[in-house]
Amino acid sequence: MIRLLRPLLAPGVRRALQSRVSSPEIHGVLDDAFNDYEQQRPRLPNEKALGARLMVHFAALTAGFYRSLRARNVTDEDARRLTADMTWRVYEKMAAVPWLIARLTKASPYERLERATQVFRHFPFRAPSYDMVDVDAAADVVAFDVRRCPVAEYFQAQGLSQVCVDAWCNLDVPLAKKWGARLERTGTLAQGAKHCDFRWRVEERR
């Protein structure tokens, strides 16, 4: 299934890399990323929840993409940023579905935000693979803590925690903006915190 992502990723990768990598090598970056993923695939953890399994496999692809860039002398900072660009192309489309569902009925901005996060927590970020706990918060804040994240565990095992932060965790900031909110977070599991504290504060007006 991860192989099906290549047509989606290829145009964005081409635009992002054209000023950094020679044209013949751009296809090579993707080839190497997918080959790296295929090598990792037999050893990836078999999470109970289907959505979590998909996320771990996609994480393995993004790690392969990062390694492919570094092998071509792209700086660590640029490789993490370009990997985040690639990840966002998929994440943005995934997030469109919960938001569409949330907007099907007339509701307040808070209710739409709450519904969108609930849909996302049902798939792909579903228990028991993802351990999330609701937290009391102000009336305009959707709040929960993530105490286990298979993606963070995968990147930590690969020694790529900062790639996880830049190319996965930080994407929740633009996602919140798309959902009419502002994400307030003090730390993530990938950074070594005990949990990821998600506080989605409504900013969209009624």
mmCIF file of the C-alpha atoms, coordinates in Angstrom:
data_MODEL
# 
_entry.id   MODEL 
# 
loop_
_atom_site.group_PDB 
_atom_site.id 
_atom_site.type_symbol 
_atom_site.label_atom_id 
_atom_site.label_alt_id 
_atom_site.label_comp_id 
_atom_site.label_asym_id 
_atom_site.label_entity_id 
_atom_site.label_seq_id 
_atom_site.pdbx_PDB_ins_code 
_atom_site.Cartn_x 
_atom_site.Cartn_y 
_atom_site.Cartn_z 
_atom_site.occupancy 
_atom_site.B_iso_or_equiv 
_atom_site.pdbx_formal_charge 
_atom_site.auth_seq_id 
_atom_site.auth_comp_id 
_atom_site.auth_asym_id 
_atom_site.auth_atom_id 
_atom_site.pdbx_PDB_model_num 
ATOM 1   C CA . MET A 1 1   ? 0.000   0.000  0.000   1.00 0.00 ? 1   MET A CA 1 
ATOM 2   C CA . ILE A 1 2   ? 2.874   2.390  0.762   1.00 0.00 ? 2   ILE A CA 1 
ATOM 3   C CA . ARG A 1 3   ? 4.048   1.952  -2.826  1.00 0.00 ? 3   ARG A CA 1 
ATOM 4   C CA . LEU A 1 4   ? 0.804   3.603  -3.963  1.00 0.00 ? 4   LEU A CA 1 
ATOM 5   C CA . LEU A 1 5   ? 2.017   6.878  -2.439  1.00 0.00 ? 5   LEU A CA 1 
ATOM 6   C CA . ARG A 1 6   ? 4.712   7.386  -5.059  1.00 0.00 ? 6   ARG A CA 1 
ATOM 7   C CA . PRO A 1 7   ? 2.481   9.134  -7.666  1.00 0.00 ? 7   PRO A CA 1 
ATOM 8   C CA . LEU A 1 8   ? 1.254   11.475 -4.928  1.00 0.00 ? 8   LEU A CA 1 
ATOM 9   C CA . LEU A 1 9   ? 4.736   12.297 -3.675  1.00 0.00 ? 9   LEU A CA 1 
ATOM 10  C CA . ALA A 1 10  ? 6.686   12.492 -6.930  1.00 0.00 ? 10  ALA A CA 1 
ATOM 11  C CA . PRO A 1 11  ? 5.553   15.979 -8.149  1.00 0.00 ? 11  PRO A CA 1 
ATOM 12  C CA . GLY A 1 12  ? 6.213   17.632 -4.794  1.00 0.00 ? 12  GLY A CA 1 
ATOM 13  C CA . VAL A 1 13  ? 9.569   15.908 -4.406  1.00 0.00 ? 13  VAL A CA 1 
ATOM 14  C CA . ARG A 1 14  ? 10.558  17.052 -7.889  1.00 0.00 ? 14  ARG A CA 1 
ATOM 15  C CA . ARG A 1 15  ? 9.713   20.684 -7.105  1.00 0.00 ? 15  ARG A CA 1 
ATOM 16  C CA . ALA A 1 16  ? 11.415  20.595 -3.722  1.00 0.00 ? 16  ALA A CA 1 
ATOM 17  C CA . LEU A 1 17  ? 14.638  19.030 -4.970  1.00 0.00 ? 17  LEU A CA 1 
ATOM 18  C CA . GLN A 1 18  ? 15.137  20.655 -8.360  1.00 0.00 ? 18  GLN A CA 1 
ATOM 19  C CA . SER A 1 19  ? 17.424  23.361 -6.955  1.00 0.00 ? 19  SER A CA 1 
ATOM 20  C CA . ARG A 1 20  ? 19.376  20.959 -4.728  1.00 0.00 ? 20  ARG A CA 1 
ATOM 21  C CA . VAL A 1 21  ? 19.684  17.684 -6.594  1.00 0.00 ? 21  VAL A CA 1 
ATOM 22  C CA . SER A 1 22  ? 20.391  17.149 -10.280 1.00 0.00 ? 22  SER A CA 1 
ATOM 23  C CA . SER A 1 23  ? 17.392  16.157 -12.373 1.00 0.00 ? 23  SER A CA 1 
ATOM 24  C CA . PRO A 1 24  ? 18.541  12.578 -13.044 1.00 0.00 ? 24  PRO A CA 1 
ATOM 25  C CA . GLU A 1 25  ? 19.038  12.053 -9.313  1.00 0.00 ? 25  GLU A CA 1 
ATOM 26  C CA . ILE A 1 26  ? 15.534  13.122 -8.289  1.00 0.00 ? 26  ILE A CA 1 
ATOM 27  C CA . HIS A 1 27  ? 14.074  9.782  -9.347  1.00 0.00 ? 27  HIS A CA 1 
ATOM 28  C CA . GLY A 1 28  ? 16.971  8.140  -7.575  1.00 0.00 ? 28  GLY A CA 1 
ATOM 29  C CA . VAL A 1 29  ? 16.015  9.810  -4.297  1.00 0.00 ? 29  VAL A CA 1 
ATOM 30  C CA . LEU A 1 30  ? 12.563  8.260  -4.435  1.00 0.00 ? 30  LEU A CA 1 
ATOM 31  C CA . ASP A 1 31  ? 13.925  4.919  -5.651  1.00 0.00 ? 31  ASP A CA 1 
ATOM 32  C CA . ASP A 1 32  ? 16.330  4.763  -2.737  1.00 0.00 ? 32  ASP A CA 1 
ATOM 33  C CA . ALA A 1 33  ? 13.658  5.847  -0.243  1.00 0.00 ? 33  ALA A CA 1 
ATOM 34  C CA . PHE A 1 34  ? 11.257  3.115  -1.327  1.00 0.00 ? 34  PHE A CA 1 
ATOM 35  C CA . ASN A 1 35  ? 14.055  0.526  -1.472  1.00 0.00 ? 35  ASN A CA 1 
ATOM 36  C CA . ASP A 1 36  ? 15.090  1.522  2.048   1.00 0.00 ? 36  ASP A CA 1 
ATOM 37  C CA . TYR A 1 37  ? 11.485  1.068  3.154   1.00 0.00 ? 37  TYR A CA 1 
ATOM 38  C CA . GLU A 1 38  ? 11.290  -2.388 1.548   1.00 0.00 ? 38  GLU A CA 1 
ATOM 39  C CA . GLN A 1 39  ? 14.390  -3.433 3.482   1.00 0.00 ? 39  GLN A CA 1 
ATOM 40  C CA . GLN A 1 40  ? 12.860  -2.235 6.737   1.00 0.00 ? 40  GLN A CA 1 
ATOM 41  C CA . ARG A 1 41  ? 9.362   -3.601 6.108   1.00 0.00 ? 41  ARG A CA 1 
ATOM 42  C CA . PRO A 1 42  ? 9.867   -7.192 7.348   1.00 0.00 ? 42  PRO A CA 1 
ATOM 43  C CA . ARG A 1 43  ? 11.187  -5.890 10.673  1.00 0.00 ? 43  ARG A CA 1 
ATOM 44  C CA . LEU A 1 44  ? 8.561   -3.242 11.351  1.00 0.00 ? 44  LEU A CA 1 
ATOM 45  C CA . PRO A 1 45  ? 6.402   -3.786 14.462  1.00 0.00 ? 45  PRO A CA 1 
ATOM 46  C CA . ASN A 1 46  ? 3.026   -5.370 13.781  1.00 0.00 ? 46  ASN A CA 1 
ATOM 47  C CA . GLU A 1 47  ? 0.740   -2.971 15.622  1.00 0.00 ? 47  GLU A CA 1 
ATOM 48  C CA . LYS A 1 48  ? -2.730  -4.247 16.553  1.00 0.00 ? 48  LYS A CA 1 
ATOM 49  C CA . ALA A 1 49  ? -4.575  -1.311 14.999  1.00 0.00 ? 49  ALA A CA 1 
ATOM 50  C CA . LEU A 1 50  ? -4.558  -1.081 11.207  1.00 0.00 ? 50  LEU A CA 1 
ATOM 51  C CA . GLY A 1 51  ? -4.146  2.703  11.234  1.00 0.00 ? 51  GLY A CA 1 
ATOM 52  C CA . ALA A 1 52  ? -1.118  2.462  13.495  1.00 0.00 ? 52  ALA A CA 1 
ATOM 53  C CA . ARG A 1 53  ? 0.461   -0.150 11.227  1.00 0.00 ? 53  ARG A CA 1 
ATOM 54  C CA . LEU A 1 54  ? 0.010   2.190  8.264   1.00 0.00 ? 54  LEU A CA 1 
ATOM 55  C CA . MET A 1 55  ? 1.554   5.075  10.199  1.00 0.00 ? 55  MET A CA 1 
ATOM 56  C CA . VAL A 1 56  ? 4.618   3.052  11.172  1.00 0.00 ? 56  VAL A CA 1 
ATOM 57  C CA . HIS A 1 57  ? 5.100   1.938  7.577   1.00 0.00 ? 57  HIS A CA 1 
ATOM 58  C CA . PHE A 1 58  ? 4.800   5.511  6.360   1.00 0.00 ? 58  PHE A CA 1 
ATOM 59  C CA . ALA A 1 59  ? 7.279   6.554  9.055   1.00 0.00 ? 59  ALA A CA 1 
ATOM 60  C CA . ALA A 1 60  ? 9.705   3.989  7.649   1.00 0.00 ? 60  ALA A CA 1 
ATOM 61  C CA . LEU A 1 61  ? 9.296   5.519  4.194   1.00 0.00 ? 61  LEU A CA 1 
ATOM 62  C CA . THR A 1 62  ? 9.979   9.023  5.500   1.00 0.00 ? 62  THR A CA 1 
ATOM 63  C CA . ALA A 1 63  ? 13.078  7.736  7.288   1.00 0.00 ? 63  ALA A CA 1 
ATOM 64  C CA . GLY A 1 64  ? 14.220  6.211  4.004   1.00 0.00 ? 64  GLY A CA 1 
ATOM 65  C CA . PHE A 1 65  ? 13.616  9.517  2.242   1.00 0.00 ? 65  PHE A CA 1 
ATOM 66  C CA . TYR A 1 66  ? 15.681  11.361 4.858   1.00 0.00 ? 66  TYR A CA 1 
ATOM 67  C CA . ARG A 1 67  ? 18.536  8.859  4.541   1.00 0.00 ? 67  ARG A CA 1 
ATOM 68  C CA . SER A 1 68  ? 18.399  9.091  0.744   1.00 0.00 ? 68  SER A CA 1 
ATOM 69  C CA . LEU A 1 69  ? 18.846  12.867 0.953   1.00 0.00 ? 69  LEU A CA 1 
ATOM 70  C CA . ARG A 1 70  ? 21.704  12.648 3.439   1.00 0.00 ? 70  ARG A CA 1 
ATOM 71  C CA . ALA A 1 71  ? 23.470  10.144 1.172   1.00 0.00 ? 71  ALA A CA 1 
ATOM 72  C CA . ARG A 1 72  ? 23.445  12.869 -1.487  1.00 0.00 ? 72  ARG A CA 1 
ATOM 73  C CA . ASN A 1 73  ? 25.160  15.377 0.814   1.00 0.00 ? 73  ASN A CA 1 
ATOM 74  C CA . VAL A 1 74  ? 21.999  17.338 1.598   1.00 0.00 ? 74  VAL A CA 1 
ATOM 75  C CA . THR A 1 75  ? 22.568  18.957 4.994   1.00 0.00 ? 75  THR A CA 1 
ATOM 76  C CA . ASP A 1 76  ? 20.854  17.452 8.008   1.00 0.00 ? 76  ASP A CA 1 
ATOM 77  C CA . GLU A 1 77  ? 18.671  20.533 8.505   1.00 0.00 ? 77  GLU A CA 1 
ATOM 78  C CA . ASP A 1 78  ? 17.610  20.667 4.858   1.00 0.00 ? 78  ASP A CA 1 
ATOM 79  C CA . ALA A 1 79  ? 16.999  16.914 4.756   1.00 0.00 ? 79  ALA A CA 1 
ATOM 80  C CA . ARG A 1 80  ? 14.684  17.156 7.757   1.00 0.00 ? 80  ARG A CA 1 
ATOM 81  C CA . ARG A 1 81  ? 12.837  20.092 6.225   1.00 0.00 ? 81  ARG A CA 1 
ATOM 82  C CA . LEU A 1 82  ? 12.424  18.376 2.861   1.00 0.00 ? 82  LEU A CA 1 
ATOM 83  C CA . THR A 1 83  ? 11.257  15.210 4.593   1.00 0.00 ? 83  THR A CA 1 
ATOM 84  C CA . ALA A 1 84  ? 8.671   17.284 6.452   1.00 0.00 ? 84  ALA A CA 1 
ATOM 85  C CA . ASP A 1 85  ? 7.492   18.719 3.128   1.00 0.00 ? 85  ASP A CA 1 
ATOM 86  C CA . MET A 1 86  ? 6.992   15.203 1.795   1.00 0.00 ? 86  MET A CA 1 
ATOM 87  C CA . THR A 1 87  ? 5.198   14.010 4.918   1.00 0.00 ? 87  THR A CA 1 
ATOM 88  C CA . TRP A 1 88  ? 2.893   17.028 4.870   1.00 0.00 ? 88  TRP A CA 1 
ATOM 89  C CA . ARG A 1 89  ? 1.680   16.181 1.358   1.00 0.00 ? 89  ARG A CA 1 
ATOM 90  C CA . VAL A 1 90  ? 0.192   12.969 2.747   1.00 0.00 ? 90  VAL A CA 1 
ATOM 91  C CA . TYR A 1 91  ? -0.785  14.243 6.192   1.00 0.00 ? 91  TYR A CA 1 
ATOM 92  C CA . GLU A 1 92  ? -2.712  17.205 4.760   1.00 0.00 ? 92  GLU A CA 1 
ATOM 93  C CA . LYS A 1 93  ? -4.834  14.900 2.617   1.00 0.00 ? 93  LYS A CA 1 
ATOM 94  C CA . MET A 1 94  ? -5.433  12.533 5.532   1.00 0.00 ? 94  MET A CA 1 
ATOM 95  C CA . ALA A 1 95  ? -6.584  15.442 7.685   1.00 0.00 ? 95  ALA A CA 1 
ATOM 96  C CA . ALA A 1 96  ? -9.071  16.625 5.069   1.00 0.00 ? 96  ALA A CA 1 
ATOM 97  C CA . VAL A 1 97  ? -11.350 13.658 5.750   1.00 0.00 ? 97  VAL A CA 1 
ATOM 98  C CA . PRO A 1 98  ? -11.929 14.284 9.495   1.00 0.00 ? 98  PRO A CA 1 
ATOM 99  C CA . TRP A 1 99  ? -12.465 17.979 8.793   1.00 0.00 ? 99  TRP A CA 1 
ATOM 100 C CA . LEU A 1 100 ? -14.998 17.230 6.082   1.00 0.00 ? 100 LEU A CA 1 
ATOM 101 C CA . ILE A 1 101 ? -16.888 14.928 8.437   1.00 0.00 ? 101 ILE A CA 1 
ATOM 102 C CA . ALA A 1 102 ? -16.767 17.544 11.181  1.00 0.00 ? 102 ALA A CA 1 
ATOM 103 C CA . ARG A 1 103 ? -18.292 20.176 8.893   1.00 0.00 ? 103 ARG A CA 1 
ATOM 104 C CA . LEU A 1 104 ? -21.185 18.050 7.618   1.00 0.00 ? 104 LEU A CA 1 
ATOM 105 C CA . THR A 1 105 ? -23.522 19.402 10.298  1.00 0.00 ? 105 THR A CA 1 
ATOM 106 C CA . LYS A 1 106 ? -23.993 22.899 11.648  1.00 0.00 ? 106 LYS A CA 1 
ATOM 107 C CA . ALA A 1 107 ? -21.985 23.179 14.815  1.00 0.00 ? 107 ALA A CA 1 
ATOM 108 C CA . SER A 1 108 ? -19.864 25.607 16.756  1.00 0.00 ? 108 SER A CA 1 
ATOM 109 C CA . PRO A 1 109 ? -16.151 25.926 15.923  1.00 0.00 ? 109 PRO A CA 1 
ATOM 110 C CA . TYR A 1 110 ? -15.370 24.037 19.140  1.00 0.00 ? 110 TYR A CA 1 
ATOM 111 C CA . GLU A 1 111 ? -17.736 21.183 18.259  1.00 0.00 ? 111 GLU A CA 1 
ATOM 112 C CA . ARG A 1 112 ? -16.250 20.878 14.775  1.00 0.00 ? 112 ARG A CA 1 
ATOM 113 C CA . LEU A 1 113 ? -12.731 20.820 16.187  1.00 0.00 ? 113 LEU A CA 1 
ATOM 114 C CA . GLU A 1 114 ? -13.670 18.228 18.779  1.00 0.00 ? 114 GLU A CA 1 
ATOM 115 C CA . ARG A 1 115 ? -15.331 16.051 16.151  1.00 0.00 ? 115 ARG A CA 1 
ATOM 116 C CA . ALA A 1 116 ? -12.354 16.270 13.787  1.00 0.00 ? 116 ALA A CA 1 
ATOM 117 C CA . THR A 1 117 ? -9.914  15.218 16.502  1.00 0.00 ? 117 THR A CA 1 
ATOM 118 C CA . GLN A 1 118 ? -12.212 12.365 17.534  1.00 0.00 ? 118 GLN A CA 1 
ATOM 119 C CA . VAL A 1 119 ? -12.336 11.043 13.967  1.00 0.00 ? 119 VAL A CA 1 
ATOM 120 C CA . PHE A 1 120 ? -8.542  11.216 13.723  1.00 0.00 ? 120 PHE A CA 1 
ATOM 121 C CA . ARG A 1 121 ? -8.261  9.368  17.040  1.00 0.00 ? 121 ARG A CA 1 
ATOM 122 C CA . HIS A 1 122 ? -10.485 6.636  15.636  1.00 0.00 ? 122 HIS A CA 1 
ATOM 123 C CA . PHE A 1 123 ? -8.383  6.286  12.471  1.00 0.00 ? 123 PHE A CA 1 
ATOM 124 C CA . PRO A 1 124 ? -5.482  6.177  12.025  1.00 0.00 ? 124 PRO A CA 1 
ATOM 125 C CA . PHE A 1 125 ? -4.432  7.120  15.584  1.00 0.00 ? 125 PHE A CA 1 
ATOM 126 C CA . ARG A 1 126 ? -6.462  4.454  17.327  1.00 0.00 ? 126 ARG A CA 1 
ATOM 127 C CA . ALA A 1 127 ? -6.099  2.623  20.638  1.00 0.00 ? 127 ALA A CA 1 
ATOM 128 C CA . PRO A 1 128 ? -4.569  0.394  21.796  1.00 0.00 ? 128 PRO A CA 1 
ATOM 129 C CA . SER A 1 129 ? -1.585  1.258  19.585  1.00 0.00 ? 129 SER A CA 1 
ATOM 130 C CA . TYR A 1 130 ? -1.994  4.936  20.473  1.00 0.00 ? 130 TYR A CA 1 
ATOM 131 C CA . ASP A 1 131 ? -2.612  5.618  24.143  1.00 0.00 ? 131 ASP A CA 1 
ATOM 132 C CA . MET A 1 132 ? -4.512  8.902  24.517  1.00 0.00 ? 132 MET A CA 1 
ATOM 133 C CA . VAL A 1 133 ? -6.144  10.377 27.597  1.00 0.00 ? 133 VAL A CA 1 
ATOM 134 C CA . ASP A 1 134 ? -8.625  13.271 27.626  1.00 0.00 ? 134 ASP A CA 1 
ATOM 135 C CA . VAL A 1 135 ? -7.700  16.194 29.854  1.00 0.00 ? 135 VAL A CA 1 
ATOM 136 C CA . ASP A 1 136 ? -9.915  18.874 31.417  1.00 0.00 ? 136 ASP A CA 1 
ATOM 137 C CA . ALA A 1 137 ? -9.401  22.262 29.809  1.00 0.00 ? 137 ALA A CA 1 
ATOM 138 C CA . ALA A 1 138 ? -11.034 25.608 29.098  1.00 0.00 ? 138 ALA A CA 1 
ATOM 139 C CA . ALA A 1 139 ? -14.305 25.721 27.182  1.00 0.00 ? 139 ALA A CA 1 
ATOM 140 C CA . ASP A 1 140 ? -12.594 26.621 23.895  1.00 0.00 ? 140 ASP A CA 1 
ATOM 141 C CA . VAL A 1 141 ? -9.834  23.986 24.117  1.00 0.00 ? 141 VAL A CA 1 
ATOM 142 C CA . VAL A 1 142 ? -9.853  20.349 22.994  1.00 0.00 ? 142 VAL A CA 1 
ATOM 143 C CA . ALA A 1 143 ? -7.262  18.711 25.224  1.00 0.00 ? 143 ALA A CA 1 
ATOM 144 C CA . PHE A 1 144 ? -5.701  15.274 25.462  1.00 0.00 ? 144 PHE A CA 1 
ATOM 145 C CA . ASP A 1 145 ? -2.327  13.682 26.192  1.00 0.00 ? 145 ASP A CA 1 
ATOM 146 C CA . VAL A 1 146 ? -0.686  11.014 24.043  1.00 0.00 ? 146 VAL A CA 1 
ATOM 147 C CA . ARG A 1 147 ? 1.174   8.565  26.266  1.00 0.00 ? 147 ARG A CA 1 
ATOM 148 C CA . ARG A 1 148 ? 2.224   6.114  23.565  1.00 0.00 ? 148 ARG A CA 1 
ATOM 149 C CA . CYS A 1 149 ? 3.007   6.783  19.897  1.00 0.00 ? 149 CYS A CA 1 
ATOM 150 C CA . PRO A 1 150 ? 4.315   3.919  17.706  1.00 0.00 ? 150 PRO A CA 1 
ATOM 151 C CA . VAL A 1 151 ? 5.792   6.404  15.233  1.00 0.00 ? 151 VAL A CA 1 
ATOM 152 C CA . ALA A 1 152 ? 7.854   8.118  17.940  1.00 0.00 ? 152 ALA A CA 1 
ATOM 153 C CA . GLU A 1 153 ? 9.042   4.700  19.143  1.00 0.00 ? 153 GLU A CA 1 
ATOM 154 C CA . TYR A 1 154 ? 10.066  3.741  15.617  1.00 0.00 ? 154 TYR A CA 1 
ATOM 155 C CA . PHE A 1 155 ? 12.103  6.901  15.045  1.00 0.00 ? 155 PHE A CA 1 
ATOM 156 C CA . GLN A 1 156 ? 13.746  6.627  18.473  1.00 0.00 ? 156 GLN A CA 1 
ATOM 157 C CA . ALA A 1 157 ? 14.801  3.062  17.650  1.00 0.00 ? 157 ALA A CA 1 
ATOM 158 C CA . GLN A 1 158 ? 16.319  4.355  14.407  1.00 0.00 ? 158 GLN A CA 1 
ATOM 159 C CA . GLY A 1 159 ? 18.211  7.129  16.189  1.00 0.00 ? 159 GLY A CA 1 
ATOM 160 C CA . LEU A 1 160 ? 16.156  9.705  14.261  1.00 0.00 ? 160 LEU A CA 1 
ATOM 161 C CA . SER A 1 161 ? 14.118  11.399 16.979  1.00 0.00 ? 161 SER A CA 1 
ATOM 162 C CA . GLN A 1 162 ? 14.736  14.878 15.577  1.00 0.00 ? 162 GLN A CA 1 
ATOM 163 C CA . VAL A 1 163 ? 13.472  13.742 12.183  1.00 0.00 ? 163 VAL A CA 1 
ATOM 164 C CA . CYS A 1 164 ? 10.301  12.618 13.942  1.00 0.00 ? 164 CYS A CA 1 
ATOM 165 C CA . VAL A 1 165 ? 9.911   16.016 15.614  1.00 0.00 ? 165 VAL A CA 1 
ATOM 166 C CA . ASP A 1 166 ? 10.467  18.005 12.430  1.00 0.00 ? 166 ASP A CA 1 
ATOM 167 C CA . ALA A 1 167 ? 8.772   15.747 9.895   1.00 0.00 ? 167 ALA A CA 1 
ATOM 168 C CA . TRP A 1 168 ? 5.890   14.448 12.013  1.00 0.00 ? 168 TRP A CA 1 
ATOM 169 C CA . CYS A 1 169 ? 5.232   16.182 15.335  1.00 0.00 ? 169 CYS A CA 1 
ATOM 170 C CA . ASN A 1 170 ? 5.569   19.742 14.040  1.00 0.00 ? 170 ASN A CA 1 
ATOM 171 C CA . LEU A 1 171 ? 3.038   19.129 11.273  1.00 0.00 ? 171 LEU A CA 1 
ATOM 172 C CA . ASP A 1 172 ? 0.286   19.323 13.880  1.00 0.00 ? 172 ASP A CA 1 
ATOM 173 C CA . VAL A 1 173 ? 0.829   23.089 13.981  1.00 0.00 ? 173 VAL A CA 1 
ATOM 174 C CA . PRO A 1 174 ? -0.298  23.804 10.376  1.00 0.00 ? 174 PRO A CA 1 
ATOM 175 C CA . LEU A 1 175 ? -2.945  21.098 10.773  1.00 0.00 ? 175 LEU A CA 1 
ATOM 176 C CA . ALA A 1 176 ? -4.457  22.964 13.718  1.00 0.00 ? 176 ALA A CA 1 
ATOM 177 C CA . LYS A 1 177 ? -4.558  26.136 11.636  1.00 0.00 ? 177 LYS A CA 1 
ATOM 178 C CA . LYS A 1 178 ? -6.474  24.313 8.901   1.00 0.00 ? 178 LYS A CA 1 
ATOM 179 C CA . TRP A 1 179 ? -8.954  23.173 11.542  1.00 0.00 ? 179 TRP A CA 1 
ATOM 180 C CA . GLY A 1 180 ? -9.524  26.698 12.845  1.00 0.00 ? 180 GLY A CA 1 
ATOM 181 C CA . ALA A 1 181 ? -7.379  26.294 15.925  1.00 0.00 ? 181 ALA A CA 1 
ATOM 182 C CA . ARG A 1 182 ? -3.974  26.961 17.436  1.00 0.00 ? 182 ARG A CA 1 
ATOM 183 C CA . LEU A 1 183 ? -1.954  24.082 18.830  1.00 0.00 ? 183 LEU A CA 1 
ATOM 184 C CA . GLU A 1 184 ? -0.388  24.684 22.233  1.00 0.00 ? 184 GLU A CA 1 
ATOM 185 C CA . ARG A 1 185 ? 2.108   21.978 23.184  1.00 0.00 ? 185 ARG A CA 1 
ATOM 186 C CA . THR A 1 186 ? 5.067   21.931 25.539  1.00 0.00 ? 186 THR A CA 1 
ATOM 187 C CA . GLY A 1 187 ? 6.688   18.649 24.541  1.00 0.00 ? 187 GLY A CA 1 
ATOM 188 C CA . THR A 1 188 ? 6.456   15.379 22.663  1.00 0.00 ? 188 THR A CA 1 
ATOM 189 C CA . LEU A 1 189 ? 7.414   11.770 23.250  1.00 0.00 ? 189 LEU A CA 1 
ATOM 190 C CA . ALA A 1 190 ? 9.934   12.045 20.418  1.00 0.00 ? 190 ALA A CA 1 
ATOM 191 C CA . GLN A 1 191 ? 11.659  14.855 22.339  1.00 0.00 ? 191 GLN A CA 1 
ATOM 192 C CA . GLY A 1 192 ? 11.861  12.709 25.454  1.00 0.00 ? 192 GLY A CA 1 
ATOM 193 C CA . ALA A 1 193 ? 8.779   14.048 27.257  1.00 0.00 ? 193 ALA A CA 1 
ATOM 194 C CA . LYS A 1 194 ? 6.536   11.652 29.203  1.00 0.00 ? 194 LYS A CA 1 
ATOM 195 C CA . HIS A 1 195 ? 3.664   12.465 26.855  1.00 0.00 ? 195 HIS A CA 1 
ATOM 196 C CA . CYS A 1 196 ? 2.639   14.713 23.984  1.00 0.00 ? 196 CYS A CA 1 
ATOM 197 C CA . ASP A 1 197 ? 0.301   17.341 25.392  1.00 0.00 ? 197 ASP A CA 1 
ATOM 198 C CA . PHE A 1 198 ? -2.207  18.380 22.723  1.00 0.00 ? 198 PHE A CA 1 
ATOM 199 C CA . ARG A 1 199 ? -4.138  21.562 23.488  1.00 0.00 ? 199 ARG A CA 1 
ATOM 200 C CA . TRP A 1 200 ? -6.161  22.657 20.472  1.00 0.00 ? 200 TRP A CA 1 
ATOM 201 C CA . ARG A 1 201 ? -7.435  26.180 21.149  1.00 0.00 ? 201 ARG A CA 1 
ATOM 202 C CA . VAL A 1 202 ? -10.273 27.361 18.936  1.00 0.00 ? 202 VAL A CA 1 
ATOM 203 C CA . GLU A 1 203 ? -9.463  30.465 16.910  1.00 0.00 ? 203 GLU A CA 1 
ATOM 204 C CA . GLU A 1 204 ? -12.112 30.268 14.180  1.00 0.00 ? 204 GLU A CA 1 
ATOM 205 C CA . ARG A 1 205 ? -15.048 32.595 14.754  1.00 0.00 ? 205 ARG A CA 1 
ATOM 206 C CA . ARG A 1 206 ? -18.569 31.242 14.857  1.00 0.00 ? 206 ARG A CA 1 
# 
